[in-house]
Amino acid sequence: MVNAKDIGAVDMMCYLFTPERERQAFEDTDDDSEFKEMARRAGREPQRQPGYTPKQYVALMDKVGIDKTLVCTGKMSMYKKRKPLPGWYNKLEEVVEVVQAAPGRIYGLGGYDPTIIMESVREVERAIKEFDFKGVYVHSYGYGLAPDDRKYYPLYETCTTLGVPVSMQVGHSLERMPSEVGRPIVLDNIALDFPDLVLIGSHTGWPWSQELIAMASKHANVYLDVAAWPPSWWDPWLVREIDGRCRSKTVWGSNGGIGRVDRVWEEMDKLPIKDESKRAILRENAMRIYKL
């Protein structure tokens, strides 16, 4: 049996991890911000994390068995206050700095704000053409817009032309944001309108995971990721699908939780899945989709 830690995983869904970003997320946010409230509902008082330099983060990647990491340019909005969420709404230059400090190990994903369409499209074009970013990540909940809203279509057209994937969180939102906009079934419309665009539904799509599996099975250009959810939480039917017809359609991401990766490997090694599925999910599919 191949051990997950030895595969050389590709983390296709990581947030910016720098000390400055951590400062923003803790000090610049209102006390009732979505993420601070989420922490309290989980039974812990929000605390500032130290963050990592790129060199420190690559050392952590080596320690836990991650070969490559894709860092998102977050563009999250506060739903109630309709303004950027500090620490989770990043400048392109912040991610570029991290990517350029660790060539071949850390790559970038652009972000998109549907309230400033042309500015966002230009930033995506610059990220991909000038800085070799590998795709775009979308978090739509704070805007109250489903990913098939026409305000996202300029992004999809741009990424189709540039030949890069778009990944997006689907499923419920643990933050106090509307979950209904994240129903994975919305991928149906996007996939039909943009058949040449690779689409990745993130976070297993729970509690509508079967919708995500249905979309990945129906459309050649739709994929799923199992980021954020530890393998021990995966439903048996989800395990069966990613070991079968969705083996070539599934990728993995840490969701910024590199400190929990050892647990992920341990739990994944206990799953009743084939070694070839493990390799595909943790490395091979992401290498192919993102052209790494």
C-alpha positions as CSV (number, residue, x, y, z in Angstrom):
1,M,0.0,0.0,0.0
2,V,1.3,3.5,-0.9
3,N,1.2,5.9,2.0
4,A,-0.5,9.3,1.3
5,K,2.5,11.2,2.8
6,D,4.8,9.7,0.2
7,I,2.9,10.6,-2.9
8,G,4.1,14.3,-3.1
9,A,0.7,15.8,-2.9
10,V,-0.5,18.9,-4.7
11,D,-2.5,21.2,-2.4
12,M,-4.8,22.9,-4.9
13,M,-6.7,25.1,-2.3
14,C,-4.7,27.1,0.2
15,Y,-5.2,30.6,1.5
16,L,-2.5,33.2,1.9
17,F,-0.5,32.4,5.0
18,T,1.8,35.3,5.7
19,P,2.2,37.1,9.0
20,E,0.7,40.3,7.5
21,R,-2.3,38.5,6.2
22,E,-2.9,36.9,9.7
23,R,-2.6,40.4,11.2
24,Q,-5.2,41.7,8.8
25,A,-7.6,38.8,9.5
26,F,-7.4,39.4,13.3
27,E,-6.7,43.1,13.9
28,D,-8.4,44.7,10.9
29,T,-11.7,42.9,11.1
30,D,-14.8,43.9,13.1
31,D,-15.5,42.0,16.2
32,D,-18.7,40.6,14.7
33,S,-17.1,39.6,11.4
34,E,-18.2,36.3,9.9
35,F,-14.9,34.4,10.7
36,K,-14.7,35.6,14.3
37,E,-18.3,34.7,14.9
38,M,-17.7,31.3,13.3
39,A,-14.8,30.7,15.7
40,R,-17.0,31.5,18.7
41,R,-19.7,29.1,17.5
42,A,-17.1,26.4,17.4
43,G,-16.4,27.1,21.1
44,R,-13.1,29.0,20.9
45,E,-12.3,32.7,21.1
46,P,-10.7,34.1,17.9
47,Q,-6.9,34.3,18.2
48,R,-4.3,35.8,15.9
49,Q,-2.1,33.2,14.2
50,P,1.6,33.9,13.7
51,G,1.6,33.1,9.9
52,Y,4.6,32.0,7.9
53,T,7.2,33.4,5.5
54,P,7.4,31.5,2.2
55,K,10.6,29.9,3.3
56,Q,8.9,28.7,6.5
57,Y,5.9,27.4,4.7
58,V,7.9,25.4,2.1
59,A,9.8,23.8,5.1
60,L,6.4,22.8,6.5
61,M,5.4,21.4,3.1
62,D,8.5,19.3,3.1
63,K,7.8,18.1,6.6
64,V,4.2,17.0,5.9
65,G,4.7,15.7,2.3
66,I,3.3,18.4,0.1
67,D,5.2,19.0,-3.1
68,K,3.3,21.9,-4.5
69,T,0.8,24.5,-3.2
70,L,-1.7,26.8,-5.0
71,V,-2.4,29.9,-3.0
72,C,-5.7,31.7,-3.6
73,T,-6.0,35.5,-4.1
74,G,-9.0,35.7,-1.8
75,K,-11.8,38.1,-2.7
76,M,-14.3,37.4,0.1
77,S,-17.0,39.9,1.1
78,M,-18.8,40.4,4.3
79,Y,-22.4,39.5,3.6
80,K,-24.1,41.7,6.2
81,K,-21.9,44.8,5.7
82,R,-21.2,44.2,2.0
83,K,-17.6,45.2,2.2
84,P,-14.3,43.3,1.7
85,L,-13.4,41.0,4.6
86,P,-9.8,41.9,5.8
87,G,-7.3,39.1,5.5
88,W,-9.6,37.2,3.2
89,Y,-9.7,39.9,0.5
90,N,-6.2,40.0,-0.8
91,K,-4.2,42.2,-3.2
92,L,-2.7,40.4,-6.2
93,E,0.7,41.7,-5.2
94,E,0.5,39.9,-1.8
95,V,0.2,36.5,-3.5
96,V,2.7,37.4,-6.2
97,E,5.3,38.0,-3.6
98,V,4.8,34.6,-2.0
99,V,4.8,32.8,-5.4
100,Q,8.0,34.5,-6.6
101,A,9.7,33.6,-3.3
102,A,9.2,29.8,-3.9
103,P,9.3,29.1,-7.6
104,G,8.3,25.5,-8.5
105,R,6.7,25.0,-5.1
106,I,4.1,27.7,-4.6
107,Y,1.8,28.8,-7.4
108,G,-0.9,31.4,-7.5
109,L,-4.7,31.4,-8.2
110,G,-6.4,34.7,-9.1
111,G,-9.5,36.0,-7.4
112,Y,-12.7,37.7,-8.6
113,D,-15.0,40.3,-7.2
114,P,-18.3,40.4,-9.1
115,T,-19.1,44.0,-8.0
116,I,-16.1,45.4,-10.0
117,I,-16.3,43.2,-13.1
118,M,-13.9,44.9,-15.5
119,E,-11.3,45.7,-12.8
120,S,-11.4,42.0,-11.7
121,V,-11.1,40.7,-15.2
122,R,-8.1,42.8,-15.9
123,E,-6.5,41.6,-12.6
124,V,-7.1,38.0,-13.6
125,E,-5.6,38.6,-17.0
126,R,-2.5,40.2,-15.4
127,A,-2.2,37.4,-12.9
128,I,-2.2,34.7,-15.5
129,K,-0.3,36.4,-18.3
130,E,2.3,38.3,-16.3
131,F,2.8,36.1,-13.2
132,D,1.9,32.7,-14.6
133,F,-1.0,32.0,-12.1
134,K,-2.6,28.7,-12.8
135,G,-6.3,29.5,-12.4
136,V,-8.9,31.4,-10.4
137,Y,-10.7,30.7,-7.1
138,V,-14.2,32.0,-6.5
139,H,-16.0,32.4,-3.1
140,S,-19.4,33.8,-4.0
141,Y,-21.3,33.6,-0.7
142,G,-20.5,37.0,0.8
143,Y,-21.9,38.6,-2.4
144,G,-25.2,36.7,-2.2
145,L,-24.7,35.6,-5.8
146,A,-24.7,32.1,-7.1
147,P,-21.7,31.2,-9.3
148,D,-24.0,31.0,-12.4
149,D,-25.0,34.6,-12.0
150,R,-24.3,36.6,-15.1
151,K,-21.9,38.8,-13.2
152,Y,-19.5,35.9,-13.2
153,Y,-19.7,35.2,-16.9
154,P,-17.0,37.7,-17.9
155,L,-14.6,35.7,-15.6
156,Y,-15.6,32.4,-17.2
157,E,-15.2,33.8,-20.7
158,T,-11.7,35.2,-19.8
159,C,-10.6,31.9,-18.2
160,T,-11.8,29.9,-21.2
161,T,-9.8,32.1,-23.5
162,L,-6.7,31.9,-21.3
163,G,-7.1,28.1,-20.8
164,V,-7.1,28.0,-17.0
165,P,-9.5,26.4,-14.6
166,V,-12.0,28.1,-12.2
167,S,-12.5,26.5,-8.8
168,M,-15.2,27.6,-6.5
169,Q,-16.5,26.7,-3.1
170,V,-19.9,24.9,-3.3
171,G,-22.0,23.4,-0.6
172,H,-22.9,25.2,2.6
173,S,-21.1,28.2,4.1
174,L,-20.0,27.8,7.7
175,E,-19.8,31.5,8.0
176,R,-23.0,33.6,8.4
177,M,-23.5,33.9,4.7
178,P,-26.3,32.4,2.5
179,S,-25.6,28.7,1.7
180,E,-28.3,28.4,-1.0
181,V,-26.1,30.2,-3.6
182,G,-23.6,27.4,-3.2
183,R,-25.8,24.5,-4.5
184,P,-23.5,22.4,-6.7
185,I,-26.3,22.1,-9.3
186,V,-25.5,25.6,-10.5
187,L,-22.4,24.1,-12.1
188,D,-24.8,22.6,-14.7
189,N,-25.6,26.0,-16.3
190,I,-22.0,27.1,-16.3
191,A,-20.7,23.8,-17.8
192,L,-23.3,24.0,-20.5
193,D,-22.5,27.6,-21.4
194,F,-18.7,27.1,-21.2
195,P,-18.0,23.5,-22.3
196,D,-14.2,24.3,-22.8
197,L,-13.8,25.7,-19.3
198,V,-12.5,23.4,-16.5
199,L,-14.7,23.9,-13.4
200,I,-13.9,22.6,-9.9
201,G,-16.5,22.4,-7.2
202,S,-14.8,22.6,-3.8
203,H,-15.3,21.4,-0.3
204,T,-17.2,18.2,-1.4
205,G,-20.4,20.2,-1.9
206,W,-21.8,19.0,1.4
207,P,-24.7,18.8,2.3
208,W,-25.4,18.5,-1.5
209,S,-22.5,16.3,-2.3
210,Q,-24.6,14.1,-4.5
211,E,-25.3,17.1,-6.7
212,L,-21.6,17.7,-7.1
213,I,-20.9,14.0,-8.0
214,A,-23.8,14.2,-10.5
215,M,-22.3,17.3,-12.2
216,A,-18.8,15.7,-12.3
217,S,-20.2,12.5,-13.8
218,K,-22.4,14.4,-16.3
219,H,-19.9,17.0,-17.6
220,A,-16.4,16.3,-19.0
221,N,-15.3,19.7,-17.8
222,V,-16.6,19.5,-14.2
223,Y,-14.4,18.3,-11.3
224,L,-14.7,18.1,-7.5
225,D,-12.3,18.7,-4.7
226,V,-12.4,17.3,-1.1
227,A,-10.7,20.3,0.5
228,A,-11.4,21.2,4.1
229,W,-13.1,17.9,5.0
230,P,-11.1,15.2,6.8
231,P,-11.5,11.8,5.2
232,S,-13.1,10.3,8.3
233,W,-16.1,12.6,7.5
234,W,-16.5,11.5,3.9
235,D,-19.7,9.5,3.3
236,P,-19.2,5.9,2.2
237,W,-20.9,6.6,-1.1
238,L,-18.5,9.6,-1.7
239,V,-15.5,7.3,-1.0
240,R,-16.9,4.8,-3.5
241,E,-17.4,7.4,-6.2
242,I,-13.9,8.9,-5.9
243,D,-12.4,5.4,-6.0
244,G,-14.5,4.6,-9.1
245,R,-16.0,6.8,-11.9
246,C,-14.7,10.1,-10.3
247,R,-11.2,8.9,-9.7
248,S,-9.9,11.1,-12.5
249,K,-12.2,14.0,-11.6
250,T,-11.2,14.5,-7.9
251,V,-8.5,16.7,-6.4
252,W,-7.4,17.6,-2.8
253,G,-6.7,20.8,-0.9
254,S,-5.7,21.7,2.6
255,N,-8.0,24.8,2.8
256,G,-5.1,26.4,4.6
257,G,-5.0,23.8,7.3
258,I,-1.4,22.6,6.8
259,G,-1.2,21.8,10.5
260,R,-3.9,19.2,10.1
261,V,-2.4,17.4,7.1
262,D,-0.8,14.6,9.1
263,R,-4.3,13.7,10.3
264,V,-5.6,13.8,6.7
265,W,-2.9,11.3,5.5
266,E,-3.5,9.0,8.4
267,E,-7.3,8.9,7.8
268,M,-6.8,8.6,4.0
269,D,-4.6,5.6,4.4
270,K,-7.4,3.9,6.3
271,L,-9.9,4.4,3.4
272,P,-10.8,1.4,1.3
273,I,-9.5,2.9,-1.9
274,K,-7.0,1.8,-4.5
275,D,-3.5,3.1,-4.5
276,E,-4.1,4.5,-8.0
277,S,-7.0,6.5,-6.7
278,K,-4.9,7.9,-3.9
279,R,-2.2,9.0,-6.4
280,A,-4.8,10.5,-8.7
281,I,-6.6,12.5,-6.1
282,L,-3.6,13.8,-4.2
283,R,-1.3,14.5,-7.1
284,E,-1.9,13.4,-10.7
285,N,-5.2,15.1,-11.4
286,A,-4.1,18.5,-10.1
287,M,-0.8,18.3,-12.0
288,R,-2.8,17.7,-15.2
289,I,-5.6,20.2,-14.6
290,Y,-3.4,23.0,-13.6
291,K,-0.6,22.1,-16.0
292,L,2.1,22.1,-13.3
